[in-house]
Amino acid sequence: MIKNAYEFLRPLIIWLGLTELAWISYWLLRNDSAGFGYTATVVGWFVALLAWMAWVIHGGRRGLFLKHTRWLSNLVGAVTVVAFSAALFMIVPGAWEELARTAALATTEELASIHILRLLAVGTIIKYLQRQLPLHFFILGSLPDFLFAISAIIVTFPSGDGFVSREFLIAWHCTGALVFMGAGISMFFSVPSPFFIYRSVPDASIAFRFPMLLAPNFTVPLFMLAHAFALVKLLA
């Protein structure tokens, strides 16, 4: 029983997702002047995301996402997380205004630092080298994500008297969000889907299996929300 629980919780991507969720929640709760309604919204968001993560793990272990690749299952999951988060803060009265005030409290270095976690994309590079992922996923997904993580180190720890402009940061955060599009589309190149191009060995089916499916359905949407939070500050 204990061994089974350990194996269930062992995948690093689970802890990556929980770290992201805690990191973003910390940002969201730093506004001491925010009212109870805003705090309750953040707590509700946190609980809802935990429930979503549990459901994704359950569905993934049952093969649900792999069974429905033709319906763009992983992309639907990513859109669900982002759309729910945006809608929640826009619908709750006053929550969006408090969110903007909270974003203003964060430094640009803090907002870049979370993306250093994307160095864990090296895991998918290793899977490609082990012939568990196709070349197109490495080119469109793994490599760009890993390189962006390296750029996050540079932005987080600027050297000398160099100054990173607001315009550069806006472009940088937009680029970081767009980087995920390559991997998102590549997932469907070699499995039954509207984007199916050709049969490859290996195919991208591992991206629809637990634990890797947590990337498109949980960790990637959280990184996208981190970019969105930064843009709320930068565009204010």
FIMISE-469652 format. One record per residue: residue in three letters; x, y, z of N, C-alpha, C in turn. Coordinates in Angstrom, 1 decimal. Last residue first. Layout:
<nodes>
    r    n.c1    n.c2    n.c3   ca.c1   ca.c2   ca.c3    c.c1    c.c2    c.c3
  ALA       X       Y       Z       X       Y       Z       X       Y       Z
...
</nodes>
This chain:
<nodes>
    r    n.c1    n.c2    n.c3   ca.c1   ca.c2   ca.c3    c.c1    c.c2    c.c3
  ALA    -0.3    47.6   -17.4    -1.1    48.5   -16.6    -0.8    50.0   -16.8
  LEU     1.4    45.9   -18.5     0.5    46.6   -19.4    -0.4    47.6   -18.7
  LEU     2.8    44.6   -16.5     3.5    45.4   -17.5     2.6    46.3   -18.3
  LYS     0.8    43.3   -15.0     1.6    44.4   -14.4     2.2    45.3   -15.4
  VAL    -0.2    41.6   -16.9    -1.2    42.5   -16.2    -0.4    43.6   -15.5
  LEU     2.0    40.1   -17.5     1.6    41.1   -18.5     0.5    42.1   -17.9
  ALA     2.2    38.5   -15.2     3.3    39.5   -15.5     2.8    40.6   -16.5
  PHE    -0.1    37.0   -15.6     0.0    37.8   -14.4     1.1    38.9   -14.6
  ALA     0.7    35.6   -18.0    -0.5    36.6   -18.0    -0.4    37.5   -16.8
  HIS     2.7    34.0   -17.0     3.0    35.1   -18.0     1.9    36.1   -18.1
  ALA     1.2    32.5   -15.3     2.3    33.3   -14.7     2.7    34.4   -15.7
  LEU    -0.4    31.2   -17.1    -1.0    32.1   -16.2     0.0    33.0   -15.5
  MET     1.6    29.6   -18.3     0.9    30.6   -19.1     0.2    31.6   -18.2
  PHE     2.2    27.9   -16.2     3.2    28.8   -16.7     2.6    29.9   -17.6
  LEU    -0.3    26.7   -16.1     0.1    27.5   -14.9     1.3    28.4   -15.4
  PRO    -0.4    25.2   -18.5    -1.3    26.3   -18.3    -0.9    27.2   -17.1
  VAL     1.9    23.5   -17.9     2.0    24.5   -18.9     0.9    25.6   -18.8
  THR     0.8    21.9   -15.7     2.0    22.7   -15.5     2.1    23.8   -16.6
  PHE    -1.7    20.8   -16.9    -1.6    21.5   -15.6    -0.4    22.4   -15.6
  ASN    -1.8    19.7   -19.4    -3.1    19.9   -18.7    -3.0    20.6   -17.4
  PRO     0.8    19.3   -20.4    -0.2    20.2   -21.2    -1.5    20.5   -20.4
  ALA     1.8    17.8   -18.0     2.4    19.0   -18.6     1.4    19.9   -19.4
  LEU     0.3    15.6   -17.5     0.2    16.7   -16.6     0.8    18.0   -17.1
  LEU     1.1    13.7   -19.2     0.0    14.5   -19.6    -0.3    15.6   -18.7
  MET     3.1    12.2   -18.0     3.5    13.3   -18.9     2.3    14.2   -19.2
  PRO     2.6    10.0   -16.4     2.4    11.4   -15.8     2.6    12.5   -16.7
  PHE    -0.3     9.3   -18.3     0.3     9.7   -17.0     1.7     9.2   -16.9
  ARG    -0.4    10.2   -21.8    -0.3     9.2   -20.7     0.2     9.8   -19.4
  PHE     0.0    11.8   -23.8    -1.4    11.7   -23.4    -1.5    10.7   -22.3
  ALA     2.6    11.7   -24.6     2.2    13.0   -24.1     0.7    12.9   -23.6
  ILE     2.9     9.2   -25.7     3.3     9.4   -24.3     2.8    10.7   -23.7
  SER     2.3     9.6   -28.4     1.2     9.1   -27.5     1.6     9.2   -26.0
  ALA     3.7    10.4   -30.6     3.7    11.3   -29.4     2.6    10.9   -28.4
  ASP     5.7     7.6   -31.7     4.8     8.6   -31.9     4.7     9.5   -30.6
  PRO     9.2     6.7   -32.5     8.0     6.6   -31.7     7.0     7.7   -32.1
  VAL     7.8     6.6   -35.5     8.2     5.6   -34.5     9.4     6.3   -33.8
  SER     4.9     8.0   -37.1     6.3     8.0   -36.7     6.6     7.0   -35.6
  ARG     2.7     8.8   -39.6     3.0     7.9   -38.6     4.5     7.9   -38.3
  TYR     1.7    12.2   -40.1     2.3    11.0   -40.6     2.5    10.1   -39.3
  ILE    -0.3    14.1   -39.3     0.5    14.3   -40.5     1.1    13.0   -41.0
  PHE    -3.1    15.3   -37.6    -2.3    14.2   -37.9    -1.6    14.3   -39.3
  PHE    -4.7    17.3   -36.7    -3.3    17.7   -37.1    -2.5    16.5   -37.5
  PRO    -7.0    16.1   -35.8    -7.1    17.0   -37.0    -5.7    17.4   -37.5
  SER    -5.8    12.7   -34.9    -6.2    14.1   -34.6    -6.4    14.9   -35.9
  PRO    -4.0    10.0   -33.8    -5.3    10.4   -34.5    -5.8    11.8   -34.0
  VAL    -0.6    11.2   -33.8    -1.7    10.4   -33.2    -2.9    10.8   -33.9
  SER     1.4    12.9   -34.7     1.5    11.4   -35.0     0.6    10.6   -34.2
  PHE     0.7    15.5   -34.1     1.2    15.2   -35.5     1.2    13.7   -35.8
  PHE     0.0    16.3   -31.6    -1.1    15.7   -32.4    -0.6    15.3   -33.8
  MET     2.1    17.5   -30.4     1.5    16.4   -29.7     0.6    15.6   -30.7
  SER     2.6    19.8   -31.9     3.4    18.6   -32.2     2.8    17.4   -31.6
  ILE     0.9    21.7   -30.7     0.6    21.2   -32.0     1.3    19.9   -32.3
  GLY     2.4    22.0   -28.3     0.9    21.8   -28.3     0.5    21.2   -29.6
  ALA     4.9    22.7   -29.0     4.7    21.4   -28.4     3.3    21.0   -28.4
  GLY     4.3    25.3   -30.1     5.0    24.3   -30.9     4.7    22.9   -30.3
  MET     3.1    26.7   -28.0     2.3    26.3   -29.1     2.9    25.2   -30.0
  PHE     5.0    27.5   -26.1     4.2    26.3   -25.9     3.4    25.8   -27.0
  VAL     5.9    29.9   -27.0     6.8    28.7   -27.1     6.0    27.4   -27.0
  LEU     4.0    31.8   -26.2     3.9    31.3   -27.6     4.8    30.0   -27.8
  ALA     5.0    32.5   -23.7     3.7    31.8   -23.8     3.5    31.1   -25.2
  GLY     7.4    33.6   -24.3     7.4    32.5   -23.5     6.1    31.7   -23.5
  THR     6.6    35.8   -25.9     7.3    34.7   -26.5     7.3    33.5   -25.7
  CYS     5.4    37.3   -23.8     4.6    36.9   -24.9     5.2    35.7   -25.7
  HIS     7.7    37.9   -22.3     6.6    37.1   -21.7     5.7    36.5   -22.8
  TRP     9.1    39.4   -24.2     9.7    38.2   -23.6     8.6    37.3   -23.0
  ALA     7.6    41.6   -24.7     7.8    40.7   -25.8     8.3    39.4   -25.2
  ILE     7.7    42.7   -22.1     6.4    42.4   -22.7     6.6    41.4   -23.8
  LEU    10.4    43.1   -21.8     9.8    42.2   -21.0     8.4    41.8   -21.5
  PHE    10.8    45.1   -23.8    11.5    43.8   -23.9    10.8    42.8   -23.1
  GLU     9.3    47.2   -22.7     9.0    46.7   -24.0     9.6    45.3   -24.2
  ARG    10.8    47.7   -20.3     9.4    47.2   -20.2     9.0    46.6   -21.5
  SER    14.3    46.6   -20.5    13.2    47.5   -20.7    11.8    46.9   -20.6
  VAL    16.7    45.9   -18.3    15.7    45.3   -19.2    14.5    46.1   -19.3
  PHE    19.9    47.2   -18.1    18.5    47.4   -17.7    17.6    46.7   -18.8
  GLY    23.1    46.6   -16.6    22.1    46.4   -17.7    20.7    46.6   -17.2
  ASP    25.2    46.8   -14.9    24.2    47.8   -14.8    23.1    47.7   -15.9
  GLY    25.7    43.3   -14.1    26.2    44.7   -14.3    25.1    45.7   -14.1
  SER    23.1    41.0   -15.1    24.5    41.3   -14.7    24.8    42.8   -14.9
  PRO    20.0    39.7   -13.8    20.8    40.6   -14.8    22.1    40.9   -14.2
  PHE    18.4    37.2   -13.2    19.7    37.6   -12.6    20.5    38.5   -13.5
  THR    16.2    37.0   -14.8    16.0    37.0   -13.3    17.3    37.5   -12.6
  VAL    17.2    36.9   -17.4    16.3    38.0   -17.0    16.2    38.1   -15.5
  ILE    18.8    34.5   -17.2    19.4    35.8   -17.6    18.5    37.0   -17.2
  ILE    16.8    32.6   -16.6    17.9    32.8   -15.7    18.6    34.2   -15.9
  ALA    15.3    32.8   -18.9    14.7    33.2   -17.7    15.8    33.4   -16.6
  SER    16.9    31.6   -20.8    16.7    33.1   -20.9    16.1    33.6   -19.6
  ILE    16.5    29.0   -20.0    17.9    29.6   -19.9    17.8    31.1   -19.9
  ALA    13.9    28.7   -20.8    14.2    28.6   -19.4    15.6    29.2   -19.1
  PHE    14.2    28.8   -23.5    13.5    29.9   -22.9    13.8    29.9   -21.4
  LEU    15.4    26.3   -24.0    16.2    27.6   -24.2    15.5    28.8   -23.6
  PHE    13.3    24.6   -23.3    14.6    24.6   -22.5    15.4    25.9   -22.7
  ASP    11.5    25.3   -25.3    11.1    25.4   -23.9    12.4    25.5   -23.0
  PRO    12.9    24.5   -27.7    12.5    25.9   -27.4    12.2    26.2   -25.9
  LEU    13.1    21.6   -27.1    14.3    22.5   -27.2    13.9    24.0   -27.0
  SER    10.4    20.6   -26.9    11.4    20.5   -25.9    12.5    21.5   -25.9
  GLY     9.0    21.5   -29.4     8.6    21.7   -28.0     9.7    21.7   -27.0
  LEU    10.1    21.3   -31.9     9.0    22.3   -31.7     8.7    22.5   -30.3
  ILE    12.0    19.3   -31.6    12.3    20.5   -32.3    11.3    21.6   -32.0
  PHE    10.7    17.2   -30.2    12.0    17.8   -29.7    12.3    19.1   -30.3
  PHE     8.6    16.7   -31.9     8.3    17.2   -30.5     9.6    17.8   -29.9
  HIS     9.9    15.7   -34.1     9.2    16.9   -34.2     8.8    17.5   -32.9
  LEU    11.0    13.2   -33.2    11.9    14.4   -33.5    11.1    15.7   -33.5
  PRO     9.0    11.7   -30.5     9.5    11.9   -31.9    10.3    13.2   -32.1
  LEU     9.9     9.9   -27.6     9.2    11.0   -28.2     9.8    11.2   -29.6
  GLN    11.5     7.8   -26.9    10.1     7.8   -26.4     9.3     8.9   -26.9
  ARG    14.2     7.6   -27.3    13.3     7.2   -28.4    11.9     7.0   -27.8
  GLN    15.9     8.8   -25.6    15.6     7.4   -25.3    14.5     6.8   -26.3
  LEU    15.8    11.3   -26.6    17.1    10.6   -26.8    16.9     9.1   -26.5
  TYR    13.3    12.0   -25.7    13.5    12.0   -27.1    14.8    11.1   -27.4
  LYS    13.7    12.0   -22.9    12.8    11.0   -23.5    12.9    10.9   -25.0
  ILE    15.5    14.1   -22.8    16.0    12.8   -22.4    15.0    11.7   -23.0
  ILE    13.7    16.1   -23.4    14.8    15.9   -24.2    15.4    14.5   -24.0
  THR    12.0    15.9   -21.2    11.5    15.5   -22.5    12.6    15.4   -23.5
  GLY    13.8    16.9   -19.2    13.2    15.5   -19.1    12.6    15.1   -20.5
  VAL    14.3    19.5   -19.8    15.3    18.5   -20.2    14.8    17.1   -20.0
  ALA    12.3    20.9   -18.7    12.0    20.4   -20.1    13.1    19.5   -20.5
  LEU    13.3    21.9   -16.4    12.9    20.5   -16.4    12.4    20.0   -17.7
  LEU    13.5    24.6   -16.9    14.7    23.8   -17.2    14.4    22.3   -17.1
  ARG    11.3    25.8   -15.9    11.1    25.1   -17.3    12.4    24.4   -17.7
  LEU    12.0    27.2   -13.7    11.5    25.8   -13.5    11.4    25.0   -14.9
  ILE    12.3    29.7   -14.6    13.5    28.9   -14.5    13.1    27.4   -14.3
  HIS     9.9    30.9   -14.3    10.1    30.2   -15.6    11.5    29.5   -15.7
  ILE    10.0    32.2   -12.0     9.2    31.0   -12.0     9.5    30.2   -13.3
  SER    11.4    34.6   -12.5    12.0    33.5   -11.9    11.3    32.2   -11.9
  ALA     9.9    36.7   -13.6    10.7    35.8   -14.5    11.2    34.6   -13.9
  LEU     8.8    37.8   -11.4     7.9    37.3   -12.4     8.6    36.5   -13.4
  GLU    11.1    38.7   -10.0    10.2    37.6    -9.4     9.3    37.0   -10.5
  GLU    11.9    40.7   -11.8    12.7    39.5   -11.6    12.0    38.4   -11.0
  THR     9.9    42.6   -11.6    10.0    41.9   -12.9    10.9    40.6   -12.7
  THR     8.1    42.2    -8.5     9.2    42.7    -9.3     9.3    42.0   -10.6
  ALA     4.7    42.8    -7.5     5.8    41.9    -7.8     6.9    42.6    -8.7
  LEU     2.7    44.7    -7.2     3.6    44.5    -6.1     4.8    43.6    -6.4
  ALA     1.1    44.6    -9.4     2.0    45.7    -9.3     3.0    45.6    -8.2
  ALA    -0.5    42.4    -8.8     0.6    42.2    -9.8     1.6    43.4    -9.7
  THR    -2.3    43.7    -7.1    -1.4    42.6    -6.5    -0.2    42.4    -7.5
  ARG    -3.7    45.3    -8.8    -3.0    45.9    -7.7    -1.9    44.9    -7.1
  ALA    -4.9    43.3   -10.4    -4.0    44.2   -11.0    -3.1    44.9    -9.9
  LEU    -6.5    42.0    -8.4    -5.5    41.3    -9.1    -4.4    42.2    -9.7
  GLU    -8.3    44.0    -7.9    -7.3    43.6    -6.8    -6.2    42.8    -7.4
  GLU    -9.7    44.0   -10.3    -9.0    45.2    -9.9    -7.9    44.9    -8.8
  TRP   -10.7    41.4   -10.2    -9.8    41.8   -11.3    -9.0    43.0   -10.9
  ALA   -12.5    41.5    -8.1   -11.3    40.6    -8.0   -10.3    41.0    -9.1
  GLY   -14.8    43.0    -8.2   -13.6    43.6    -7.6   -12.4    42.8    -7.7
  PRO   -16.9    40.2    -8.4   -16.8    41.7    -8.3   -15.6    42.2    -7.6
  VAL   -16.0    37.6   -10.5   -16.1    38.0    -9.1   -16.0    39.5    -8.9
  ILE   -15.3    37.6   -13.2   -16.7    37.5   -12.8   -16.9    38.0   -11.4
  MET   -12.5    37.7   -13.4   -13.3    38.7   -14.1   -14.8    38.7   -13.6
  PHE   -11.7    35.4   -12.0   -11.3    36.8   -11.5   -12.0    37.9   -12.2
  LEU   -12.9    33.4   -13.6   -13.2    33.5   -12.2   -12.8    34.9   -11.7
  ALA   -11.9    33.7   -16.2   -13.3    34.0   -16.0   -13.6    34.2   -14.5
  ALA    -9.2    33.0   -15.8    -9.5    34.3   -16.2   -10.9    34.7   -15.9
  SER    -9.6    30.3   -15.0    -8.9    31.2   -14.1    -9.2    32.7   -14.5
  PHE   -10.9    29.1   -17.2   -11.5    29.2   -15.9   -10.9    30.2   -15.0
  ALA    -8.9    29.5   -19.2   -10.2    30.2   -19.3   -10.9    30.2   -18.0
  VAL    -6.8    27.8   -18.3    -6.6    29.3   -18.5    -7.9    30.0   -18.5
  VAL    -8.1    25.3   -18.1    -7.5    25.9   -16.9    -7.3    27.4   -17.1
  THR    -9.1    24.9   -20.8   -10.0    24.9   -19.6    -9.4    25.6   -18.4
  VAL    -6.8    24.9   -22.3    -7.7    26.0   -22.5    -8.7    26.1   -21.3
  ALA    -5.8    22.4   -21.4    -5.0    23.6   -21.2    -5.9    24.8   -21.3
  GLY    -7.8    20.6   -22.3    -7.5    20.7   -20.9    -6.7    22.0   -20.6
  VAL    -7.7    20.9   -25.0    -8.9    21.3   -24.3    -8.7    21.5   -22.8
  LEU    -5.2    19.8   -25.5    -5.4    21.3   -25.7    -6.7    21.8   -25.0
  ASN    -5.7    17.1   -24.9    -4.7    17.9   -24.0    -4.9    19.4   -24.2
  SER    -7.7    16.5   -26.9    -7.9    16.4   -25.5    -7.0    17.2   -24.6
  LEU    -8.6    16.6   -29.6    -7.6    17.6   -29.0    -7.6    17.6   -27.5
  TRP   -10.0    14.5   -30.4   -10.8    15.7   -29.9    -9.9    16.7   -29.3
  ARG    -8.2    12.5   -30.8    -8.8    13.1   -32.0    -9.6    14.4   -31.6
  THR    -7.6    11.5   -28.3    -6.7    12.4   -29.0    -7.3    13.2   -30.1
  HIS    -9.0     9.9   -26.4    -9.7    11.0   -27.1    -8.7    12.0   -27.8
  LYS    -7.3     8.1   -25.2    -8.5     7.6   -26.0    -9.1     8.7   -26.8
  LEU    -5.6     9.7   -23.8    -5.1     9.0   -25.0    -6.2     8.5   -25.8
  PHE    -7.4    10.5   -21.7    -6.8    11.5   -22.7    -6.3    10.9   -23.9
  LEU    -8.0     8.1   -20.4    -9.0     8.9   -21.0    -8.5     9.9   -22.0
  GLY    -6.5     6.2   -19.0    -6.3     6.3   -20.5    -7.3     7.2   -21.2
  ARG    -6.5     6.2   -16.3    -7.5     5.3   -16.9    -7.4     5.4   -18.5
  ARG    -4.6     8.1   -15.8    -4.3     6.7   -15.4    -5.3     5.7   -16.0
  GLY    -6.0    10.3   -16.6    -4.8     9.9   -17.3    -4.5     8.5   -17.1
  GLY    -8.0    10.6   -14.7    -8.4    10.3   -16.1    -7.2     9.8   -16.9
  HIS    -6.4    11.1   -12.4    -7.3     9.9   -12.5    -7.6     9.6   -13.9
  ILE    -5.0    13.4   -13.2    -4.3    12.2   -12.9    -5.2    11.0   -13.0
  VAL    -7.3    15.1   -13.6    -6.4    14.8   -14.7    -5.6    13.5   -14.4
  TRP    -8.2    15.2   -10.9    -9.0    14.6   -12.0    -8.2    14.2   -13.2
  ALA    -6.1    16.5    -9.6    -6.5    15.1    -9.2    -7.3    14.4   -10.3
  MET    -6.2    18.9   -11.0    -5.0    18.1   -11.1    -5.3    16.7   -10.7
  TRP    -8.7    19.8   -10.1    -8.5    19.6   -11.6    -7.3    18.7   -11.7
  ALA    -8.2    20.2    -7.4    -9.2    19.2    -7.8    -9.0    18.9    -9.3
  LEU    -6.4    22.3    -7.6    -6.0    21.0    -7.0    -6.9    19.9    -7.4
  LEU    -8.0    24.2    -8.7    -6.9    23.7    -9.5    -6.4    22.4    -8.9
  ALA    -9.8    24.6    -6.6   -10.3    24.2    -7.9    -9.2    23.6    -8.7
  VAL    -8.1    25.7    -4.7    -8.8    24.4    -4.4    -9.3    23.8    -5.7
  PHE    -7.3    28.1    -6.0    -6.3    27.1    -5.6    -7.0    25.7    -5.4
  TRP    -9.8    29.4    -6.2    -9.0    29.1    -7.4    -8.0    28.0    -7.1
  GLY   -10.4    29.8    -3.5   -11.3    28.9    -4.3   -10.6    28.5    -5.6
  VAL    -8.3    31.5    -2.8    -8.4    30.2    -2.2    -9.3    29.3    -3.0
  VAL    -9.1    33.7    -4.5    -7.8    33.0    -4.6    -7.8    31.6    -4.0
  THR   -11.6    34.3    -3.4   -11.5    33.9    -4.8   -10.2    33.2    -5.0
  ALA   -10.9    35.0    -0.8   -11.7    33.9    -1.0   -11.7    33.4    -2.4
  THR    -9.5    37.4    -1.4    -8.8    36.3    -0.8    -9.6    35.0    -1.0
  TYR   -11.7    38.9    -2.4   -10.5    38.6    -3.3    -9.8    37.4    -2.7
  GLY   -13.3    39.1    -0.1   -13.8    38.5    -1.4   -12.7    38.1    -2.3
  PHE   -11.8    40.4     1.8   -12.1    39.0     2.0   -12.6    38.4     0.7
  GLY    -9.6    42.7     0.1   -10.7    42.3     1.0   -10.9    40.8     1.0
  ALA    -6.1    43.8     0.2    -7.3    43.2    -0.5    -8.3    42.7     0.5
  SER    -3.9    44.6     1.5    -5.1    45.5     1.5    -6.3    44.9     0.8
  ASP    -1.9    42.7     1.0    -2.5    42.8     2.4    -3.8    43.7     2.5
  ASN    -1.2    40.8    -1.5    -1.8    42.1    -1.3    -2.6    42.2     0.0
  ARG    -0.3    38.3    -1.8     0.6    39.3    -1.2     0.0    40.6    -0.9
  LEU    -1.6    36.3    -3.1    -2.1    36.6    -1.7    -1.2    37.6    -1.0
  LEU    -0.4    35.9    -5.6    -1.8    36.4    -5.5    -2.2    36.9    -4.1
  TRP     2.1    34.8    -4.9     2.0    36.1    -5.6     0.6    36.7    -5.3
  TYR     1.2    32.4    -3.8     1.9    33.3    -3.0     1.9    34.7    -3.6
  SER     0.1    31.2    -6.1    -0.8    31.5    -5.0    -0.1    32.5    -4.1
  ILE     2.4    30.8    -7.6     1.5    31.7    -8.1     0.5    32.2    -7.0
  TRP     3.6    28.8    -5.9     4.3    30.0    -6.2     3.4    31.1    -6.7
  ALA     1.7    26.7    -5.8     2.1    27.4    -4.6     2.7    28.8    -4.8
  LEU     1.8    26.0    -8.5     0.6    26.4    -7.9     0.8    27.2    -6.6
  GLU     4.5    25.2    -8.8     4.0    26.3    -9.6     2.7    26.9    -8.9
  THR     4.5    23.0    -7.0     5.4    24.1    -6.8     4.9    25.4    -7.5
  LEU     2.7    21.3    -8.3     2.4    21.8    -7.0     3.2    23.0    -6.6
  GLY     4.2    20.8   -10.7     2.9    21.5   -10.7     2.5    22.0    -9.4
  LEU     6.4    19.5    -9.6     6.6    20.7   -10.4     5.3    21.5   -10.4
  TRP     5.2    17.3    -8.6     5.8    18.3    -7.6     6.1    19.6    -8.3
  ILE     4.5    16.0   -10.9     3.5    16.3    -9.9     4.0    17.4    -9.0
  ILE     7.0    15.6   -12.2     6.0    16.6   -12.8     4.9    16.9   -11.8
  LEU     8.2    13.5   -10.9     8.7    14.9   -10.6     7.7    15.9   -11.1
  PRO     6.4    10.8    -9.6     6.8    11.6   -10.8     7.1    13.0   -10.4
  ARG     5.6     9.7    -7.0     7.0     9.9    -7.3     7.3    10.8    -8.5
  LEU     3.0     9.1    -6.3     3.4    10.5    -6.1     4.9    10.8    -6.5
  PHE     2.8     6.4    -7.0     1.8     7.3    -7.5     2.3     8.8    -7.4
  GLU     4.8     5.3    -5.5     4.9     5.2    -6.9     4.0     6.2    -7.6
  TYR     3.7     5.7    -2.9     5.0     6.3    -3.3     5.1     6.4    -4.8
  ALA     1.5     4.1    -3.0     1.3     5.5    -2.8     2.6     6.2    -3.2
  ASN     2.7     1.6    -3.3     1.9     2.0    -4.4     1.7     3.6    -4.3
  LYS     4.0     1.4    -0.8     4.8     1.4    -2.0     4.0     2.0    -3.2
  ILE     1.9     1.3     0.9     2.8     2.4     1.0     3.6     2.6    -0.3
  MET     0.8    -1.2     0.0     0.0     0.0     0.0     0.9     1.3     0.0
</nodes>
